[in-house]
């Protein structure tokens, strides 16, 4: 693989969160009966005219601002001509020569490093309908509910050099469009889907021939499809065959890509300005109005977490990966106190994240609220419980066994033993019962000391203060 360089660019379709379609008043809600949300404009009845949805434009402006892009003061809608059964007009209304958003970039974290992915453009367009192949006795049905749904197509430069980078970018973009409230990000429902343009070349060589993998609706499929395509292209070239430009589909069952059709170029679509739509004009005061309503963006929040809470760049980036996670963390800190920020961060990234991952939950559905987690953190800070006992308290709260940390601690008798007399008695008993470990410690074996601490904690059923135990043991053993 070192003799090959991988070149990847992504095109992402984000379905915009508007109540109605981009050029009609029909609803965009998911799950309606086939064709129940397709109006005269959507099905292209003669004489109907499209009317642009203002809210879709607001979504595009929000995105442009969020990625530091240029927002065109004047952009044009075009007709992209092609035939497919789920495209009732015989063309798709999109943007071509003058998109609403151009340029911009997105900083993404790949492992421990950061990479900047540059964007080419983002343009508004309408979605097509959907072909249904099931339950039609060998025939295909057409559902036009999705026809006319507003999309923002976001196109990157070919900046990515591995499937890991592509997935990191897709995840960052997925989080951003939800963060700024323009897309719900539901990949199962098709609200966020990616096309990957993949090519390979020898380092320093001209660009290779790319193949476009269409309609990838999960991060796992995106990674698998790119990995397969990379190895397939390398093998083809090494076997002496040429790569032909093509559109390909990924089969999740086999883990393979297969060619669907030869790849079209722009001239094949015969783009021309749509005569039914005036150019879109966006004045500076409109941009200013939209900007004033944007939430704090991930980059700014990450910098604030580092400055205000003393978090590392890695911790701040992890906590601002999604707006929901960032809010959960800040709510926890607000309830526990700013001095506990690092502890709150560790719990959110550790125990909370692990349990969410295990149970397949989003953080909004976490059974332990930020206020409840703050209660656990506060009781560690004031030495009421140890870190080990805190995990038991957290588990109880997760299982719904108490209203807050204090109730669980009281009900289960988990309060930490801090009485020095009681701890000293246990230390004396452990020293007397473990002469071999005492001898080994005095001979310089640190593991023996840890074993003695473990015996005291066992005798205390985990409820002794570990710092007090360690200090007492050292004093006794030095005597």
N, C-alpha and C positions, 0 to 999 in steps of 0.2 A: 504493500500500500504506500510506502514511502516514496516510490518512484512515480506515484500518481498524485495529482492535486484534484480535489473535488470542488466543484463550483455549484452553489445552490442559491436560487432565488425563490421567494414565496409570493404567491398571490392569494390573498385571503378575502373571502366574502363574509362581511359582518352584516347580519340582518338588523336593521335599525329599529329601535323601540318606539315606533309610532303607532297611534291607534288606527290609522287608516293607511292605505297604500300610497305609493309615491305619486301616482297620477290620477287616482280616483278616490272616492269616499268609502270604498269597500273596506271591511274590517280585516285585520291582519292576525287575529287570534289563531293559535295553533289548535288543531284537533277537531275542527268542524267537519260535518259530513261533506263528502266530495262535491265540489262545485257550488256549495251553499254560500260561499263568500266571493263569488265571481260576478261582477256587475257588467253592465253593457260596455264600459271602457275596457275592462280586463279581457273580455272575450272578443273585442275588436268588431263590434257591430258597426255597420256603415254609418258615417256621419258623426260619430262620437269624437270628442276632443279631450286630450289630456290636460290636466291642471296640476301644476307642481305643488307638492306638499311642503309648506314652509318649515315644518318641524324636521323633515329630513335634511333640509339645508342647515338648520341649527346643529344637527348631529355632526354633519361634515365640518362645520366651523369649529365645534368643540374638539374634534379629533385633530384638525390642523393646528389649533393652539396647543394641544397637549403634546404634540411631537415637534413643535418649533418649526412648522412648515410655512410656506407661502400660501396665503389664501387669495385666490384669483379675484380681482374686483369684477371681472367679467368672464364667465365660462359658458360653454355651449353644449347643448344636448345633441346627440347624433343618433342616427339609425344604424344599427349593426345588423346587416341583412344575412339571414341564414334560414334554412327550412328545418323544422323539427316539429313533430306532432303536438308537443306541449307549448309551442310558441304561436299563439293564435293569430298575431298580426303578420307573421312571416318576417318580423324584425324585432330586435330588442332595442329599447331606448336606453342609451348609455352616454358616456362622454368619451371623446377620443382626443382630438388635437389640443383642446384647452380644458383640462380637468379642474375641478373646484379646488383641489389641494395638490401642491407639488413640493417635493423636497421633504425635509424633516429627517429625524433619526430617532432611534429607540435604543437606549442602553440596556443590555441584557447581561445577566450573570450566568456564566458557564463554569460550573464548579466553583473554584476560588477566584476566578478572574472575571473581568468585565469586558464586554465586547460591544462596540457601537455598530448597529445595523442601519445603514442609510436607506431611506425610502425614496422611491422614484416619484410616486403619485398616489393619490386616493381619489377615486371618482364615484359619483352617484350613478346608479342604474337600477333598472327594475329586474326582479327575478322572473324566471320562466315558471311554467306550471310543472306538474309532476306526472310521469308515466307510472301507472300501477300495473304490475305484472301478475299479481296474485289473485286468486279467486275469480278469474275471468275465463276459465276453461280453455286455456291456451291463447287467449286474446289479451290485448293490452287496453287498459282504461286510462283516460286522461282526466286528471283532477286539476282544475285551474284556480283553486283557492289561493295558491302561492303566487300565481301570475300577478305581477305588478307590486309585489312586496318590495319595499325599499331596501337596497343594498348599498353598502360602501365597500368598493373593491380597493384593497390596500396592497400596493405592489412594492416589493423591495428591490434594491440593487442586488446583483449576484454576489453578496458579501460573505455568505456563509460557507464554511469549508468542511463541515461535518454534519452528520445527522444530529449530534448533540447540540450544536449551535442552532440548527434549524428548529429543534424542539424548544430550546430555551427562548428563542425569539417568539415562537408561536404562543408559548405560555405567557410571556411578558405582554404580548399584544392582547391576548385573551383577557388578561387581568386588567389591562388599561381600558379597553372598551367598556368593560363592566364598571370600572372605577368611575369613569366620567358619565356613566348612565346612558350610553347610546346603544348598547346591545346587551341582551341577557346572557349571552355566551353559551346557551344550551346546545351542545354539540350533537346530542342525540336527536334533537328536533331540527337540526340543520341550520341553526342560527349563526354558527361560526364554523366555516369549513375552509380547508386550505388546498391549494394546488401547488405542487412542488416542481420547479424546473431544475433538472439535475443534468450535469455534464461532468466529464472527467478529461484531464489533459496531463501531459508531462509538465513538470514544473518549468515555468518560463515559456511554454509553448503558447500559441494562439488559443482562443477559446475553443472548446470541443463542441460537438453537436449536442444540443440539449433535447431531452425528452420531458414532457410535462405529465406528471402524475395527478390525475383529477380527483376532486371530491373526497379528500381525506378528512374524516369527521371525528378523529380521536388522536391524541398525541402519540399513543402507542402505535397506531396504524401509520402515522406520519413517519415515525422513526423506522419502523419495519420496512415500509415501502422504499424509503430513501436508501436504507442499507442494502436491500435486495437490488435496487436499480444500479447502485454504485458497482457492486460486484458483477452484475450482469454486463454492464458497459465495459468494464475493464477486461472481462473474459472475452467479449466479442472482439475488442481491439487486439488483444494478445493472440487471438486465433486468426487474425488477419482479415476480419470482417469490418465493414464500415457501419457506423451508427447513423441511422436514418432519423431525421427529425420526426417526432410522432407524439400523439396524445395517447397516454396509456392509463389503464385502470389497475388498481391494486385489489387483489383477492385475499381478504383476511384469512380465509380457510386454508389456502395453500401457502400464503406468505410470498406470493409472486406477483409481478406486474405483467400485463399483456397489452399489446398494442390494440388500440381501438380504431384509430384513423390516423392518416398522415396529418401532421400539424399544419394548421392554416396560418397564413400571414395576414396582416391587417388588410391588404388589398383584396383578399378573398372575400371579405365581409362587405365590401363596397360601402364603407362609411360615408355618410354625408349628413350635413346639419338637418335636424328634424324641423320641417317647415311649420309644424303645429305648435312649437314651443319657442318663446322668445329667449334670447340670451339671459342667463342668470346673472344679475348684478348684486354684488355684496358691498355695501358702503362701510367705511371705517366705523361709523357709530353703531352699526349692527354687530360688527366684530367685538367692539368694546362692551356692548350689552351682554353678549354671550360670554365673554371672558369674565365679567363680573359675577356670573353665576356658576363658574367652574369650582369644583372642590379643590382643596390642596392636592397637588399632583404627587405621584409616588417619589420622584426625585427630590422634591422639596421636603416631603415628609421624612424621607430617609436621612437627609442632612440634618433636619431638626432633631430626629431621634438620637443621632450621634452627638449633637451639640448639647441638647437639653438633658438627655438621660445618660450620657457617657457610654453609649453602646458602641461596639465595634462596627465597622462597615459591614461585615458579614451578618451580624445579628440584625442590624437596621434594615439591610436588604431583605432578609428572610421575613421580618415582621411586616414589611411593606409590600410583600409579594401580592397580597390582595387587600382591598380596602376593609373587608370584614375582619381579617386577621389584625390589621393595624388598629381598628376600632376596639376589638376585644382586648388587645394589649393595653391601649391607653385607658380604657375603662377599668381595667385591673389596677393599673398604676394609680389612677385617680382615687380608687377605694382603699388601696394599701399604703399609699404615700410614695412620694417621688424617690425617697431614699431606697425603696425596694425595687426600683426599675429593673436592675440587672436580674434579680431573683424572679420577677414577673416574666421577664423575657425568657429566662431559662425554662420556666414551667410551660409557657405557651409553646415554645419550640420543642420542648421535650415531652413531658407526660401528655399534655393536651393534644399535640400533633400526632403522637404515637397512637393514642386511643381513637382519634378521628380516622386515621389511616386504617387502623385495624377494623373499624366498624363501617368504613365507607361513608362517613358523614362529612358535611361541610361544617365549618366552625360556627355558623349561625345556628346549627342544630345541636351544639354541644350541650349535654345534660348539665355540665358544671358551668354556671354563669361567671362572668368576670368578677362579680362581687363575692361569690363563693370562693373562687380561686384566691382572691385578695385576702379572704379570711385565713386560708391555709398559709399564705406567705407571711402574714402578720404574726401568726402563732409560731412560725419558725424564727422570725426576727426577735421575738421577745422570749425565746427559749422555752415556751410552753410545751412544744413538741420538737423532736429531732427531725432531720430530713427523712430518715427511714420511716418514722411513724407518720410523717406528713403524707407519704405515698399511700399509706393505709387509709388516712382520712380522705384523701382525694378519691380513692377507689370507692369508698363508702358514699361520698357525695355523687359520684358518677352513677352509682347504682340507685340513687334516690333514697338513701338511708338517713338523711338528715337535712334540715333546712340550711344549716351553715356549719362551718368548721367547729365552732364552739360546742354546738349541740352534739356533733359526732364524738368529739373528744370527751365530753361529759358522759355520754351514753355508754361509750366503750372503755371508759377509764384509761384514756391514753395520755393523760398529762405526764409530762417528763418529770422524773425524779431529780430534784436539784438539792435535796437535803444532804449536806456533806457528810453528816454522821452515818446516814443509811448507806451512802455510796462507799464510805470508808470501810464499813463492816463487810460489804460484798467484796471489796478489793482485798481485804485481809484474808477472807475465806478462799478466794481464788489463788492467792500467792501460796497459801498453806497447802492447797490441794494440787498445785502444779510445780513441784520443785524442779523438775527437769527443764521446763520452759524458763523458769527463773534463772537457772544455771546457764542456759544457752544465751539468754539476753545479756547476762553479765559477762559472757564470753564474746559479746559483740554481734550477736545475731539479731538483726532488727525484726525478722519475721516472728521471732519468739514473743516480742513485745506485742505485736499485732494479735497474736494468738491469745495472749492474756487479756487484752482489751475485749476481744470477742467473747471470752468466757465470762467477763464481768457483765457485758451487755446481755448475754444469754441469761445470766442469773437475774438481771433486772427486767427480763422480758422486753428488751429493747427500749425501755423507758428511762434509763439513766442518761444524764447529760454526757455525751461522748468527750467533750473537752475536759470536764471535771474528772471523768474516769482516767483519761490519759495523764492529766497533771498529777493526780493522786498516786497512780501506779509508778510514775517516774520518781516521785519523792520517796515512796516506800522502798522501791528497788535500789535507790541510790544510798539508802540508809545502812 
